Amino acid sequence: MARKKSAEEQTREAKQAAKKLHQEAEAADKAADKLLSAASGHAADFMNFVREQGVVGLAVGLAIGTAAGASVKQIVEGFINPVINLIVGSQEGLMAAKWHVEIGGRSADFAWGAVLSSLITLLATALVIYWVVKVGKLDRMDKKK
């Protein structure tokens, strides 16, 4: 038969269990402090990285650049392309221009019109960006100059 524990034994066991729980709680508290310290250290490092590398400025520049890209595209499509169409005819006609070459029973098509059209669009876009930067005096906004 199981013997009944006396009140003293039960009290002693309860105190030992409480002491063990207290020690485990202290160990968990120390581990949590260590984890929070490491996490806050990483958070501080991340914030320093953001400040030092100018990440916020980069994000703002990216947002403005996206909006400016849409504006440049509209300017090129609305003003530059019609001028080019007046000079070279339709853009579709230029895109379709090819040289067909046959040598020794083999043939190749060189789409020189598509390349020329792409170069014209590139140069026109670069011209519009240059114009926007110079007329808007955006180049003076750079702090490094």
Backbone torsions as a table, in degrees:
resi	resn	phi	psi	omega
1	MET	NA	149.5	179.2
2	ALA	-78.7	135.6	179.1
3	ARG	-86.5	148.6	178.6
4	LYS	-80.0	138.4	178.8
5	LYS	-82.1	144.2	178.7
6	SER	-78.1	165.5	179.9
7	ALA	-61.2	-35.4	179.4
8	GLU	-65.8	-44.2	179.8
9	GLU	-64.2	-42.2	178.8
10	GLN	-63.8	-40.7	178.9
11	THR	-64.8	-43.9	-180.0
12	ARG	-62.7	-44.6	178.6
13	GLU	-64.1	-39.8	178.0
14	ALA	-64.6	-40.2	178.6
15	LYS	-66.2	-40.2	178.5
16	GLN	-64.8	-42.2	178.6
17	ALA	-64.9	-40.9	178.9
18	ALA	-65.0	-40.6	179.3
19	LYS	-64.3	-41.7	179.1
20	LYS	-64.8	-43.2	177.8
21	LEU	-62.5	-39.6	178.8
22	HIS	-62.9	-42.7	179.3
23	GLN	-64.2	-42.3	178.7
24	GLU	-65.4	-37.2	177.7
25	ALA	-65.5	-41.2	178.0
26	GLU	-64.1	-41.6	178.6
27	ALA	-63.8	-41.7	178.1
28	ALA	-65.0	-38.6	178.6
29	ASP	-64.3	-42.1	177.7
30	LYS	-64.1	-42.0	179.3
31	ALA	-64.3	-40.5	178.6
32	ALA	-65.0	-41.4	177.6
33	ASP	-61.9	-42.3	179.6
34	LYS	-63.5	-42.8	179.4
35	LEU	-64.4	-44.5	178.4
36	LEU	-64.4	-38.1	178.3
37	SER	-63.4	-44.5	179.1
38	ALA	-65.1	-42.2	-179.8
39	ALA	-65.0	-42.0	179.8
40	SER	-68.5	-32.3	175.6
41	GLY	-64.1	-42.0	178.0
42	HIS	-67.8	-38.5	178.5
43	ALA	-63.7	-42.5	178.2
44	ALA	-64.6	-41.3	177.3
45	ASP	-61.7	-41.3	179.1
46	PHE	-63.1	-44.4	179.9
47	MET	-64.2	-39.0	176.0
48	ASN	-63.1	-40.6	177.2
49	PHE	-59.9	-46.2	-179.5
50	VAL	-60.5	-43.5	-179.2
51	ARG	-68.2	-47.8	-174.4
52	GLU	-69.5	-37.4	-175.6
53	GLN	-88.3	-6.0	178.7
54	GLY	68.4	38.0	-176.9
55	VAL	-64.1	-37.2	179.7
56	VAL	-64.9	-43.7	177.3
57	GLY	-62.1	-37.6	177.7
58	LEU	-64.4	-42.1	179.3
59	ALA	-64.4	-42.0	178.2
60	VAL	-63.9	-43.6	178.5
61	GLY	-61.9	-38.4	178.1
62	LEU	-65.1	-42.4	179.4
63	ALA	-64.7	-45.0	179.0
64	ILE	-66.2	-39.4	178.8
65	GLY	-62.7	-37.4	177.5
66	THR	-64.0	-44.7	178.6
67	ALA	-66.2	-40.8	179.3
68	ALA	-65.8	-34.9	178.4
69	GLY	-61.1	-40.3	177.8
70	ALA	-65.7	-39.1	178.5
71	SER	-66.5	-43.3	179.3
72	VAL	-62.5	-41.4	178.7
73	LYS	-60.2	-42.7	179.6
74	GLN	-65.9	-39.9	178.7
75	ILE	-64.1	-43.9	179.7
76	VAL	-64.1	-45.9	-178.5
77	GLU	-70.8	-32.8	-175.9
78	GLY	-85.6	-30.2	-175.3
79	PHE	-120.7	-44.8	-174.3
80	ILE	-73.6	-49.0	-178.6
81	ASN	-59.1	-41.4	176.8
82	PRO	-61.4	-36.2	177.2
83	VAL	-65.0	-42.9	178.8
84	ILE	-63.9	-40.5	178.4
85	ASN	-62.3	-35.6	176.6
86	LEU	-65.2	-35.6	-176.4
87	ILE	-79.1	-49.0	-172.4
88	VAL	-106.6	1.8	-174.6
89	GLY	94.0	-157.3	-177.8
90	SER	-73.8	149.5	178.8
91	GLN	-67.6	-34.0	177.6
92	GLU	-64.2	-38.2	177.9
93	GLY	-64.2	-40.9	178.2
94	LEU	-65.8	-41.7	-179.7
95	MET	-62.9	-31.9	-177.3
96	ALA	-84.2	-8.8	-177.5
97	ALA	-66.5	127.1	-178.1
98	LYS	-140.6	154.1	169.1
99	TRP	-105.0	127.7	177.5
100	HIS	-104.7	122.6	-177.1
101	VAL	-123.6	132.7	175.0
102	GLU	-122.8	126.3	178.9
103	ILE	-138.3	123.0	175.9
104	GLY	58.2	37.6	178.2
105	GLY	82.6	-0.1	177.4
106	ARG	-111.4	147.9	-178.8
107	SER	-130.7	157.2	178.1
108	ALA	-148.2	146.1	175.5
109	ASP	-111.7	123.6	177.8
110	PHE	-103.1	114.4	-177.1
111	ALA	-86.1	70.2	-177.7
112	TRP	-68.3	-28.6	-179.9
113	GLY	-66.6	-40.0	178.4
114	ALA	-65.8	-39.6	178.2
115	VAL	-65.5	-45.3	179.4
116	LEU	-63.5	-42.1	178.2
117	SER	-61.7	-42.3	178.7
118	SER	-64.3	-41.4	178.1
119	LEU	-65.4	-40.2	178.2
120	ILE	-62.6	-43.6	178.6
121	THR	-63.5	-41.7	178.3
122	LEU	-61.8	-48.1	-179.6
123	LEU	-65.0	-39.7	178.4
124	ALA	-64.9	-41.1	177.7
125	THR	-64.2	-44.3	178.3
126	ALA	-62.2	-39.0	178.3
127	LEU	-63.9	-43.7	180.0
128	VAL	-65.3	-42.2	178.5
129	ILE	-62.5	-44.5	177.8
130	TYR	-59.5	-44.1	-178.9
131	TRP	-63.4	-44.5	179.7
132	VAL	-63.3	-42.1	-179.4
133	VAL	-66.6	-44.1	-177.6
134	LYS	-73.1	-45.9	-178.7
135	VAL	-68.6	-39.5	179.0
136	GLY	-79.7	-2.3	-178.9
137	LYS	52.6	37.0	-179.7
138	LEU	-72.6	-22.3	179.3
139	ASP	-68.7	-21.1	178.7
140	ARG	-81.9	-11.0	-179.1
141	MET	-77.9	-17.7	-179.3
142	ASP	-68.7	121.8	-176.1
143	LYS	-69.4	-23.2	-174.7
144	LYS	-75.0	-18.1	-177.7
145	LYS	-85.6	NA	NA
